[in-house]
């Protein structure tokens, strides 16, 4: 089987727009609160978790880096809700998304470590990809009844290797 390498592009709001939101303070609407002692960066992502009676869950995921090269053999999607990942440390991580669960549709992004992402409901993506070290992420996703994780195994695999 031929090996196809994926190379990450910087995570930007424009490039990521077909898949969801980039969560960052850069360019966000902000205003001063708490008598001038804090700033609020407002409405950073479209959290969508209430379909079929779903409720928002606030979680922490602890991710370990995978051995490289990382074989990409599956994608997942959440048909009943969005899913947001916000790094708690300033450590870059990878984001692999696709419009369809097929090799030709794969797009790889790298966060600068201060950016998070919110996958829209139904967006195909690879599970969380920590890079440099074990990293914690705040995750906002859907709780409640119904099947909210569909996994598709890819016929054609790809590999990620970051130097």
ABEGO torsion letter per residue (X at the ends): XBBBBBBBBBBBAAAAAAAEBBBBABGBBBBBBGGGABBBBBGABBBBAABGGBBBBBBBBBBBBBBOBBBBABBBBBAABBBBBBBABBBBBBBBBBABBBAAABBBBBBAGABBBBBBBGBBBBBBBBAABBBBBBBBBBBEBEBABBBBBBABBBBBBBX
